[in-house]
Amino acid sequence: MELALKGSFFDNRIIAEISLYKNYEKNLLTYLPVTQEMGYEYKLASGMDISNQGLELNLSASILKNTPLKWDLSFNASYNKNKLEKLPKTRRQL
Protein backbone atom coordinates (compact mmCIF):
# COMPACT_ATOMS: atom_id res chain seq x y z
CA MET A 1 0.00 0.00 0.00
CA GLU A 2 1.32 3.46 -0.85
CA LEU A 3 -0.07 6.92 -0.29
CA ALA A 4 1.51 9.89 -2.08
CA LEU A 5 0.90 13.61 -2.21
CA LYS A 6 2.47 16.04 -4.69
CA GLY A 7 2.12 19.79 -4.88
CA SER A 8 3.69 22.68 -6.76
CA PHE A 9 3.85 26.34 -5.82
CA PHE A 10 4.87 29.67 -7.37
CA ASP A 11 4.31 28.70 -11.02
CA ASN A 12 6.02 25.28 -10.57
CA ARG A 13 9.15 26.85 -9.10
CA ILE A 14 8.83 24.76 -5.91
CA ILE A 15 7.65 21.14 -6.02
CA ALA A 16 7.05 19.02 -2.92
CA GLU A 17 6.32 15.28 -2.80
CA ILE A 18 5.69 13.01 0.15
CA SER A 19 5.09 9.25 0.05
CA LEU A 20 4.14 6.81 2.79
CA TYR A 21 4.32 3.08 2.12
CA LYS A 22 3.77 -0.21 3.89
CA ASN A 23 4.45 -3.64 2.34
CA TYR A 24 4.15 -7.19 3.61
CA GLU A 25 5.77 -10.03 1.64
CA LYS A 26 4.83 -13.65 2.43
CA ASN A 27 6.47 -16.98 1.67
CA LEU A 28 9.83 -15.63 0.52
CA LEU A 29 12.63 -18.06 -0.28
CA THR A 30 15.74 -18.32 1.85
CA TYR A 31 18.66 -20.71 2.33
CA LEU A 32 18.70 -22.79 5.50
CA PRO A 33 21.77 -24.70 6.70
CA VAL A 34 21.48 -28.52 6.70
CA THR A 35 23.67 -31.28 8.09
CA GLN A 36 26.73 -32.23 6.06
CA GLU A 37 25.48 -35.81 5.79
CA MET A 38 22.98 -34.61 3.19
CA GLY A 39 25.86 -33.82 0.82
CA TYR A 40 25.36 -30.06 0.61
CA GLU A 41 25.45 -27.10 2.98
CA TYR A 42 22.13 -25.33 2.41
CA LYS A 43 18.55 -26.10 1.50
CA LEU A 44 16.22 -23.66 -0.25
CA ALA A 45 13.08 -23.20 1.87
CA SER A 46 10.02 -20.97 1.71
CA GLY A 47 8.08 -19.51 4.58
CA MET A 48 9.88 -16.27 5.46
CA ASP A 49 7.71 -13.16 5.88
CA ILE A 50 9.07 -9.60 5.79
CA SER A 51 7.37 -6.25 6.30
CA ASN A 52 8.69 -2.81 5.48
CA GLN A 53 7.31 0.65 5.88
CA GLY A 54 8.67 4.08 5.30
CA LEU A 55 8.43 7.68 4.33
CA GLU A 56 9.99 9.57 1.41
CA LEU A 57 10.20 13.34 1.05
CA ASN A 58 11.33 15.18 -2.10
CA LEU A 59 11.65 18.94 -2.45
CA SER A 60 12.88 20.69 -5.57
CA ALA A 61 13.14 24.34 -6.51
CA SER A 62 14.03 26.24 -9.66
CA ILE A 63 16.18 29.05 -8.32
CA LEU A 64 17.00 30.55 -11.72
CA LYS A 65 14.53 29.59 -14.41
CA ASN A 66 14.22 32.15 -17.22
CA THR A 67 17.83 33.24 -17.52
CA PRO A 68 20.77 31.98 -19.59
CA LEU A 69 21.97 30.27 -16.41
CA LYS A 70 19.54 27.66 -15.09
CA TRP A 71 19.87 26.59 -11.46
CA ASP A 72 17.79 23.84 -9.82
CA LEU A 73 18.05 22.65 -6.23
CA SER A 74 16.78 19.30 -4.92
CA PHE A 75 16.47 17.70 -1.49
CA ASN A 76 15.58 14.08 -0.79
CA ALA A 77 15.07 12.36 2.57
CA SER A 78 13.75 8.93 3.41
CA TYR A 79 13.13 6.64 6.35
CA ASN A 80 12.71 2.89 5.97
CA LYS A 81 11.97 0.23 8.60
CA ASN A 82 12.29 -3.46 7.73
CA LYS A 83 11.12 -6.22 10.03
CA LEU A 84 11.54 -9.97 9.74
CA GLU A 85 8.09 -11.20 10.74
CA LYS A 86 8.46 -14.98 10.35
CA LEU A 87 11.27 -17.43 9.68
CA PRO A 88 10.88 -20.84 8.03
CA LYS A 89 11.24 -23.98 10.12
CA THR A 90 14.73 -24.77 11.35
CA ARG A 91 16.68 -27.75 10.08
CA ARG A 92 15.66 -29.80 13.12
CA GLN A 93 12.03 -29.32 12.19
CA LEU A 94 12.50 -30.16 8.47
MMTF fields as JSON, N, C-alpha, C and O atoms, coordinates in Angstrom:
{
  "mmtfVersion": "1.0.0",
  "mmtfProducer": "UNKNOWN",
  "numBonds": 375,
  "numAtoms": 376,
  "numGroups": 94,
  "numChains": 1,
  "numModels": 1,
  "chainsPerModel": [1],
  "groupsPerChain": [94],
  "chainIdList": ["A"],
  "bondAtomList": [4, 2, 8, 6, 12, 10, 16, 14, 20, 18, 24, 22, 28, 26, 32, 30, 36, 34, 40, 38, 44, 42, 48, 46, 52, 50, 56, 54, 60, 58, 64, 62, 68, 66, 72, 70, 76, 74, 80, 78, 84, 82, 88, 86, 92, 90, 96, 94, 100, 98, 104, 102, 108, 106, 112, 110, 116, 114, 120, 118, 124, 122, 128, 126, 132, 130, 136, 134, 140, 138, 144, 142, 148, 146, 152, 150, 156, 154, 160, 158, 164, 162, 168, 166, 172, 170, 176, 174, 180, 178, 184, 182, 188, 186, 192, 190, 196, 194, 200, 198, 204, 202, 208, 206, 212, 210, 216, 214, 220, 218, 224, 222, 228, 226, 232, 230, 236, 234, 240, 238, 244, 242, 248, 246, 252, 250, 256, 254, 260, 258, 264, 262, 268, 266, 272, 270, 276, 274, 280, 278, 284, 282, 288, 286, 292, 290, 296, 294, 300, 298, 304, 302, 308, 306, 312, 310, 316, 314, 320, 318, 324, 322, 328, 326, 332, 330, 336, 334, 340, 338, 344, 342, 348, 346, 352, 350, 356, 354, 360, 358, 364, 362, 368, 366, 372, 370],
  "bondOrderList": [1, 1, 1, 1, 1, 1, 1, 1, 1, 1, 1, 1, 1, 1, 1, 1, 1, 1, 1, 1, 1, 1, 1, 1, 1, 1, 1, 1, 1, 1, 1, 1, 1, 1, 1, 1, 1, 1, 1, 1, 1, 1, 1, 1, 1, 1, 1, 1, 1, 1, 1, 1, 1, 1, 1, 1, 1, 1, 1, 1, 1, 1, 1, 1, 1, 1, 1, 1, 1, 1, 1, 1, 1, 1, 1, 1, 1, 1, 1, 1, 1, 1, 1, 1, 1, 1, 1, 1, 1, 1, 1, 1, 1],
  "groupList": [{"groupName": "MET", "atomNameList": ["N", "CA", "C", "O"], "elementList": ["N", "C", "C", "O"], "formalChargeList": [0, 0, 0, 0], "bondAtomList": [1, 0, 2, 1, 3, 2], "bondOrderList": [1, 1, 2], "singleLetterCode": "M", "chemCompType": "L-PEPTIDE LINKING"}, {"groupName": "GLU", "atomNameList": ["N", "CA", "C", "O"], "elementList": ["N", "C", "C", "O"], "formalChargeList": [0, 0, 0, 0], "bondAtomList": [1, 0, 2, 1, 3, 2], "bondOrderList": [1, 1, 2], "singleLetterCode": "E", "chemCompType": "L-PEPTIDE LINKING"}, {"groupName": "LEU", "atomNameList": ["N", "CA", "C", "O"], "elementList": ["N", "C", "C", "O"], "formalChargeList": [0, 0, 0, 0], "bondAtomList": [1, 0, 2, 1, 3, 2], "bondOrderList": [1, 1, 2], "singleLetterCode": "L", "chemCompType": "L-PEPTIDE LINKING"}, {"groupName": "ALA", "atomNameList": ["N", "CA", "C", "O"], "elementList": ["N", "C", "C", "O"], "formalChargeList": [0, 0, 0, 0], "bondAtomList": [1, 0, 2, 1, 3, 2], "bondOrderList": [1, 1, 2], "singleLetterCode": "A", "chemCompType": "L-PEPTIDE LINKING"}, {"groupName": "LYS", "atomNameList": ["N", "CA", "C", "O"], "elementList": ["N", "C", "C", "O"], "formalChargeList": [0, 0, 0, 0], "bondAtomList": [1, 0, 2, 1, 3, 2], "bondOrderList": [1, 1, 2], "singleLetterCode": "K", "chemCompType": "L-PEPTIDE LINKING"}, {"groupName": "GLY", "atomNameList": ["N", "CA", "C", "O"], "elementList": ["N", "C", "C", "O"], "formalChargeList": [0, 0, 0, 0], "bondAtomList": [1, 0, 2, 1, 3, 2], "bondOrderList": [1, 1, 2], "singleLetterCode": "G", "chemCompType": "PEPTIDE LINKING"}, {"groupName": "SER", "atomNameList": ["N", "CA", "C", "O"], "elementList": ["N", "C", "C", "O"], "formalChargeList": [0, 0, 0, 0], "bondAtomList": [1, 0, 2, 1, 3, 2], "bondOrderList": [1, 1, 2], "singleLetterCode": "S", "chemCompType": "L-PEPTIDE LINKING"}, {"groupName": "PHE", "atomNameList": ["N", "CA", "C", "O"], "elementList": ["N", "C", "C", "O"], "formalChargeList": [0, 0, 0, 0], "bondAtomList": [1, 0, 2, 1, 3, 2], "bondOrderList": [1, 1, 2], "singleLetterCode": "F", "chemCompType": "L-PEPTIDE LINKING"}, {"groupName": "ASP", "atomNameList": ["N", "CA", "C", "O"], "elementList": ["N", "C", "C", "O"], "formalChargeList": [0, 0, 0, 0], "bondAtomList": [1, 0, 2, 1, 3, 2], "bondOrderList": [1, 1, 2], "singleLetterCode": "D", "chemCompType": "L-PEPTIDE LINKING"}, {"groupName": "ASN", "atomNameList": ["N", "CA", "C", "O"], "elementList": ["N", "C", "C", "O"], "formalChargeList": [0, 0, 0, 0], "bondAtomList": [1, 0, 2, 1, 3, 2], "bondOrderList": [1, 1, 2], "singleLetterCode": "N", "chemCompType": "L-PEPTIDE LINKING"}, {"groupName": "ARG", "atomNameList": ["N", "CA", "C", "O"], "elementList": ["N", "C", "C", "O"], "formalChargeList": [0, 0, 0, 0], "bondAtomList": [1, 0, 2, 1, 3, 2], "bondOrderList": [1, 1, 2], "singleLetterCode": "R", "chemCompType": "L-PEPTIDE LINKING"}, {"groupName": "ILE", "atomNameList": ["N", "CA", "C", "O"], "elementList": ["N", "C", "C", "O"], "formalChargeList": [0, 0, 0, 0], "bondAtomList": [1, 0, 2, 1, 3, 2], "bondOrderList": [1, 1, 2], "singleLetterCode": "I", "chemCompType": "L-PEPTIDE LINKING"}, {"groupName": "TYR", "atomNameList": ["N", "CA", "C", "O"], "elementList": ["N", "C", "C", "O"], "formalChargeList": [0, 0, 0, 0], "bondAtomList": [1, 0, 2, 1, 3, 2], "bondOrderList": [1, 1, 2], "singleLetterCode": "Y", "chemCompType": "L-PEPTIDE LINKING"}, {"groupName": "THR", "atomNameList": ["N", "CA", "C", "O"], "elementList": ["N", "C", "C", "O"], "formalChargeList": [0, 0, 0, 0], "bondAtomList": [1, 0, 2, 1, 3, 2], "bondOrderList": [1, 1, 2], "singleLetterCode": "T", "chemCompType": "L-PEPTIDE LINKING"}, {"groupName": "PRO", "atomNameList": ["N", "CA", "C", "O"], "elementList": ["N", "C", "C", "O"], "formalChargeList": [0, 0, 0, 0], "bondAtomList": [1, 0, 2, 1, 3, 2], "bondOrderList": [1, 1, 2], "singleLetterCode": "P", "chemCompType": "L-PEPTIDE LINKING"}, {"groupName": "VAL", "atomNameList": ["N", "CA", "C", "O"], "elementList": ["N", "C", "C", "O"], "formalChargeList": [0, 0, 0, 0], "bondAtomList": [1, 0, 2, 1, 3, 2], "bondOrderList": [1, 1, 2], "singleLetterCode": "V", "chemCompType": "L-PEPTIDE LINKING"}, {"groupName": "GLN", "atomNameList": ["N", "CA", "C", "O"], "elementList": ["N", "C", "C", "O"], "formalChargeList": [0, 0, 0, 0], "bondAtomList": [1, 0, 2, 1, 3, 2], "bondOrderList": [1, 1, 2], "singleLetterCode": "Q", "chemCompType": "L-PEPTIDE LINKING"}, {"groupName": "TRP", "atomNameList": ["N", "CA", "C", "O"], "elementList": ["N", "C", "C", "O"], "formalChargeList": [0, 0, 0, 0], "bondAtomList": [1, 0, 2, 1, 3, 2], "bondOrderList": [1, 1, 2], "singleLetterCode": "W", "chemCompType": "L-PEPTIDE LINKING"}],
  "groupTypeList": [0, 1, 2, 3, 2, 4, 5, 6, 7, 7, 8, 9, 10, 11, 11, 3, 1, 11, 6, 2, 12, 4, 9, 12, 1, 4, 9, 2, 2, 13, 12, 2, 14, 15, 13, 16, 1, 0, 5, 12, 1, 12, 4, 2, 3, 6, 5, 0, 8, 11, 6, 9, 16, 5, 2, 1, 2, 9, 2, 6, 3, 6, 11, 2, 4, 9, 13, 14, 2, 4, 17, 8, 2, 6, 7, 9, 3, 6, 12, 9, 4, 9, 4, 2, 1, 4, 2, 14, 4, 13, 10, 10, 16, 2],
  "groupIdList": [1, 2, 3, 4, 5, 6, 7, 8, 9, 10, 11, 12, 13, 14, 15, 16, 17, 18, 19, 20, 21, 22, 23, 24, 25, 26, 27, 28, 29, 30, 31, 32, 33, 34, 35, 36, 37, 38, 39, 40, 41, 42, 43, 44, 45, 46, 47, 48, 49, 50, 51, 52, 53, 54, 55, 56, 57, 58, 59, 60, 61, 62, 63, 64, 65, 66, 67, 68, 69, 70, 71, 72, 73, 74, 75, 76, 77, 78, 79, 80, 81, 82, 83, 84, 85, 86, 87, 88, 89, 90, 91, 92, 93, 94],
  "secStructList": [7, 3, 3, 3, 3, 3, 3, 3, 3, 6, 6, 6, 6, 3, 3, 3, 3, 3, 3, 3, 3, 3, 3, 3, 3, 3, 3, 3, 3, 3, 3, 3, 3, 7, 7, 4, 4, 4, 1, 1, 1, 3, 3, 3, 3, 3, 3, 3, 3, 3, 3, 3, 3, 3, 3, 3, 3, 3, 3, 3, 3, 3, 3, 3, 7, 1, 1, 1, 1, 7, 3, 3, 3, 3, 3, 3, 3, 3, 3, 3, 3, 3, 3, 3, 3, 3, 7, 7, 7, 7, 6, 6, 6, 7],
  "xCoordList": [0.846, 0.0, 0.901, 1.903, 0.549, 1.319, 0.368, -0.631, 0.697, -0.068, 0.913, 1.938, 0.602, 1.512, 0.751, -0.431, 1.457, 0.899, 1.957, 3.116, 1.544, 2.472, 1.824, 0.64, 2.624, 2.115, 3.188, 4.381, 2.74, 3.689, 3.192, 1.992, 4.16, 3.855, 4.642, 5.658, 4.174, 4.866, 5.192, 6.349, 4.16, 4.307, 5.323, 6.214, 5.17, 6.024, 7.496, 8.369, 7.772, 9.154, 9.544, 10.716, 8.583, 8.827, 7.884, 6.674, 8.437, 7.652, 7.958, 9.121, 6.916, 7.051, 6.304, 5.182, 6.928, 6.317, 6.558, 7.641, 5.546, 5.688, 5.0, 3.907, 5.636, 5.086, 5.204, 6.242, 4.147, 4.14, 3.849, 2.979, 4.566, 4.321, 4.438, 5.134, 3.737, 3.769, 3.565, 2.558, 4.514, 4.453, 4.613, 5.281, 3.998, 4.148, 4.327, 3.439, 5.459, 5.772, 5.723, 6.346, 4.982, 4.832, 5.534, 5.717, 5.916, 6.474, 7.685, 7.785, 8.598, 9.826, 10.784, 10.728, 11.651, 12.626, 13.89, 14.309, 14.486, 15.745, 16.529, 15.965, 17.814, 18.662, 18.796, 19.125, 18.538, 18.705, 19.858, 20.003, 20.68, 21.766, 21.214, 20.227, 21.856, 21.476, 22.725, 23.841, 22.528, 23.668, 24.517, 24.013, 25.803, 26.728, 26.473, 26.913, 25.784, 25.481, 24.567, 24.505, 23.873, 22.975, 23.749, 23.193, 25.037, 25.86, 25.944, 26.641, 25.265, 25.356, 25.157, 24.74, 25.454, 25.448, 24.109, 23.763, 23.356, 22.131, 20.966, 21.145, 19.773, 18.546, 17.681, 17.545, 17.103, 16.215, 14.846, 14.252, 14.353, 13.077, 12.232, 12.765, 10.935, 10.015, 9.404, 9.528, 8.758, 8.081, 8.555, 8.146, 9.403, 9.879, 8.969, 8.661, 8.542, 7.708, 8.474, 9.127, 8.384, 9.073, 8.089, 7.286, 8.166, 7.37, 8.324, 9.383, 7.941, 8.692, 7.721, 6.676, 8.111, 7.311, 8.249, 9.361, 7.783, 8.668, 8.004, 6.805, 8.845, 8.433, 9.501, 10.696, 9.074, 9.991, 9.524, 8.331, 10.488, 10.201, 11.124, 12.339, 10.566, 11.329, 10.903, 9.715, 11.886, 11.648, 12.568, 13.755, 12.043, 12.884, 12.434, 11.259, 13.414, 13.136, 13.946, 15.099, 13.335, 14.029, 14.433, 13.613, 15.695, 16.182, 16.261, 15.715, 16.944, 17.004, 16.353, 16.802, 15.297, 14.529, 14.571, 14.829, 14.333, 14.218, 15.425, 15.277, 16.588, 17.83, 18.753, 18.486, 19.826, 20.768, 21.37, 21.72, 21.486, 21.969, 20.772, 19.971, 20.644, 19.539, 20.086, 21.106, 19.388, 19.868, 18.696, 17.72, 18.799, 17.788, 18.413, 19.603, 17.601, 18.051, 17.084, 15.868, 17.622, 16.776, 17.213, 18.391, 16.235, 16.472, 15.645, 14.474, 16.26, 15.577, 15.909, 17.069, 14.873, 15.073, 14.139, 13.034, 14.601, 13.752, 14.03, 15.105, 13.031, 13.131, 12.507, 11.411, 13.195, 12.707, 12.91, 13.975, 11.889, 11.966, 11.592, 10.473, 12.529, 12.289, 12.186, 12.896, 11.297, 11.125, 10.93, 10.1, 11.69, 11.54, 10.412, 10.567, 9.289, 8.085, 8.059, 7.603, 8.547, 8.458, 9.612, 9.945, 10.216, 11.274, 10.733, 9.8, 11.295, 10.881, 11.355, 12.151, 10.864, 11.243, 12.738, 13.377, 13.291, 14.729, 15.029, 14.118, 16.305, 16.68, 16.253, 16.029, 16.132, 15.664, 14.201, 13.754, 13.457, 12.028, 11.74, 10.606, 12.726, 12.5, 12.336, 12.138],
  "yCoordList": [-1.155, 0.0, 1.23, 1.272, 2.213, 3.455, 4.636, 4.585, 5.686, 6.922, 8.042, 8.189, 8.831, 9.886, 11.193, 11.205, 12.282, 13.612, 14.476, 14.497, 15.189, 16.036, 17.396, 17.498, 18.441, 19.791, 20.689, 20.479, 21.703, 22.68, 24.077, 24.328, 24.979, 26.337, 27.336, 26.987, 28.566, 29.67, 29.335, 29.392, 28.986, 28.696, 27.564, 27.68, 26.477, 25.277, 25.544, 24.784, 26.598, 26.854, 25.99, 25.648, 25.635, 24.761, 23.575, 23.747, 22.373, 21.141, 20.302, 20.081, 19.844, 19.019, 17.71, 17.7, 16.604, 15.28, 14.551, 14.634, 13.84, 13.006, 11.669, 11.637, 10.585, 9.246, 8.443, 8.457, 7.751, 6.808, 5.431, 5.295, 4.417, 3.085, 2.03, 2.207, 0.928, -0.213, -1.466, -1.59, -2.39, -3.636, -4.832, -4.754, -5.926, -7.186, -8.289, -8.522, -8.958, -10.027, -11.362, -11.524, -12.323, -13.645, -14.719, -14.586, -15.766, -16.978, -16.71, -17.254, -15.884, -15.629, -16.809, -17.553, -16.968, -18.058, -17.625, -16.471, -18.561, -18.325, -19.63, -20.709, -19.531, -20.709, -21.047, -20.186, -22.306, -22.792, -23.781, -24.596, -23.728, -24.701, -26.094, -26.234, -27.121, -28.517, -29.273, -28.763, -30.473, -31.275, -31.693, -31.842, -31.879, -32.228, -33.633, -33.956, -34.458, -35.806, -35.789, -36.774, -34.713, -34.613, -34.377, -34.539, -33.993, -33.816, -32.379, -32.11, -31.47, -30.058, -29.232, -29.754, -27.952, -27.103, -26.436, -26.229, -26.099, -25.331, -25.954, -26.666, -25.663, -26.104, -24.862, -24.014, -24.767, -23.661, -23.94, -24.991, -22.998, -23.199, -21.935, -20.826, -22.106, -20.965, -20.809, -21.695, -19.704, -19.506, -18.294, -18.104, -17.467, -16.272, -15.099, -14.889, -14.341, -13.157, -11.911, -11.905, -10.858, -9.602, -8.449, -8.455, -7.466, -6.251, -5.062, -5.065, -4.06, -2.809, -1.651, -1.75, -0.564, 0.651, 1.84, 1.765, 2.933, 4.078, 5.338, 5.392, 6.35, 7.684, 8.25, 8.099, 8.897, 9.574, 11.008, 11.279, 11.918, 13.335, 13.885, 13.7, 14.556, 15.18, 16.64, 16.951, 17.52, 18.938, 19.397, 19.07, 20.135, 20.687, 22.117, 22.465, 22.925, 24.336, 24.783, 24.388, 25.6, 26.236, 27.628, 28.545, 27.777, 29.049, 30.082, 31.18, 29.712, 30.555, 29.783, 28.692, 30.347, 29.591, 30.224, 29.52, 31.489, 32.154, 33.032, 34.166, 32.52, 33.242, 32.327, 31.129, 32.86, 31.981, 30.912, 29.821, 31.234, 30.267, 29.661, 30.384, 28.347, 27.66, 26.965, 26.279, 27.151, 26.589, 25.927, 26.589, 24.605, 23.836, 23.279, 22.966, 23.162, 22.653, 21.556, 21.73, 20.424, 19.301, 18.785, 18.828, 18.296, 17.696, 16.428, 16.413, 15.362, 14.081, 13.498, 13.475, 13.024, 12.362, 11.163, 11.192, 10.114, 8.927, 8.216, 8.341, 7.472, 6.635, 5.298, 5.249, 4.22, 2.891, 1.973, 1.979, 1.186, 0.229, -1.151, -1.363, -2.081, -3.462, -4.338, -4.134, -5.312, -6.219, -7.636, -7.88, -8.554, -9.969, -10.498, -10.619, -10.812, -11.204, -12.693, -13.083, -13.527, -14.975, -15.645, -15.29, -16.62, -17.427, -18.802, -19.275, -19.462, -20.838, -21.769, -21.384, -22.981, -23.981, -24.211, -24.135, -24.497, -24.768, -26.148, -26.927, -26.449, -27.749, -28.909, -30.007, -28.699, -29.801, -30.111, -31.233, -29.127, -29.315, -29.782, -30.166, -29.765, -30.158, -31.658, -32.155],
  "zCoordList": [0.0, 0.0, 0.0, 0.714, -0.788, -0.847, -0.965, -1.683, -0.254, -0.287, -0.617, 0.05, -1.644, -2.077, -2.269, -2.614, -2.039, -2.206, -2.884, -2.469, -3.936, -4.687, -4.885, -5.205, -4.69, -4.882, -5.459, -5.242, -6.205, -6.76, -6.421, -6.313, -6.256, -5.82, -6.661, -7.262, -6.701, -7.366, -8.824, -9.241, -9.588, -11.016, -11.253, -12.094, -10.499, -10.57, -10.236, -10.653, -9.501, -9.099, -7.901, -7.744, -7.061, -5.914, -6.015, -6.161, -5.939, -6.019, -4.778, -4.438, -4.114, -2.916, -3.118, -3.624, -2.722, -2.804, -1.492, -0.913, -1.03, 0.154, -0.132, -0.699, 0.256, 0.047, 1.329, 1.99, 1.672, 2.786, 2.199, 1.339, 2.653, 2.121, 3.207, 4.207, 2.98, 3.889, 3.045, 2.348, 3.107, 2.34, 3.262, 4.293, 2.883, 3.605, 2.565, 1.746, 2.597, 1.645, 2.37, 3.42, 1.815, 2.435, 1.618, 0.408, 2.294, 1.674, 0.796, -0.304, 1.264, 0.523, 0.667, 1.647, -0.307, -0.28, 0.448, 0.36, 1.165, 1.852, 1.918, 1.736, 2.175, 2.33, 3.804, 4.621, 4.139, 5.5, 5.545, 4.634, 6.589, 6.696, 6.996, 7.717, 6.438, 6.695, 7.148, 7.046, 7.642, 8.09, 6.899, 5.786, 7.141, 6.061, 5.523, 4.419, 6.271, 5.789, 4.572, 3.836, 4.351, 3.195, 1.905, 0.819, 2.003, 0.825, 0.329, -0.649, 0.966, 0.609, 1.868, 2.902, 1.78, 2.975, 3.277, 4.44, 2.227, 2.414, 1.658, 0.671, 2.154, 1.498, 1.265, 2.147, 0.071, -0.254, 0.372, 0.132, 1.172, 1.865, 1.752, 1.7, 1.716, 1.706, 3.088, 3.933, 3.311, 4.58, 5.352, 6.497, 4.764, 5.457, 5.094, 3.921, 6.092, 5.882, 6.321, 7.364, 5.511, 5.794, 5.598, 4.665, 6.487, 6.305, 6.235, 6.862, 5.475, 5.475, 5.326, 4.683, 5.942, 5.875, 5.905, 6.427, 5.338, 5.301, 4.808, 4.537, 4.705, 4.328, 3.4, 3.655, 2.331, 1.41, 1.223, 1.084, 1.224, 1.051, -0.023, 0.052, -1.016, -2.096, -2.218, -2.304, -2.226, -2.451, -3.569, -3.57, -4.503, -5.566, -5.854, -5.735, -6.235, -6.514, -7.72, -7.891, -8.542, -9.664, -9.197, -9.166, -8.836, -8.317, -9.444, -9.336, -10.519, -11.716, -12.853, -13.208, -13.423, -14.41, -15.803, -16.779, -15.918, -17.216, -17.512, -17.967, -17.26, -17.522, -18.318, -18.42, -18.881, -19.593, -18.677, -19.128, -17.397, -16.414, -15.703, -15.109, -15.757, -15.093, -13.851, -13.909, -12.716, -11.458, -10.748, -10.395, -10.538, -9.817, -8.545, -8.508, -7.514, -6.229, -5.799, -5.882, -5.341, -4.922, -3.556, -3.2, -2.805, -1.492, -1.412, -1.791, -0.915, -0.792, 0.578, 0.989, 1.284, 2.572, 2.623, 2.081, 3.281, 3.407, 4.722, 5.31, 5.16, 6.35, 5.993, 5.435, 6.311, 5.974, 7.175, 7.794, 7.503, 8.605, 8.073, 7.607, 8.146, 7.733, 8.968, 9.953, 8.903, 10.035, 9.52, 8.645, 10.061, 9.743, 10.611, 11.826, 10.005, 10.739, 11.071, 12.146, 10.15, 10.346, 9.622, 8.491, 10.291, 9.681, 9.33, 9.98, 8.312, 8.031, 9.132, 9.987, 9.103, 10.122, 10.095, 9.045, 11.273, 11.349, 10.811, 10.531, 10.666, 10.077, 10.949, 10.439, 12.248, 13.118, 12.881, 13.118, 12.418, 12.193, 10.771, 10.485, 9.863, 8.47, 8.327, 7.219]
}
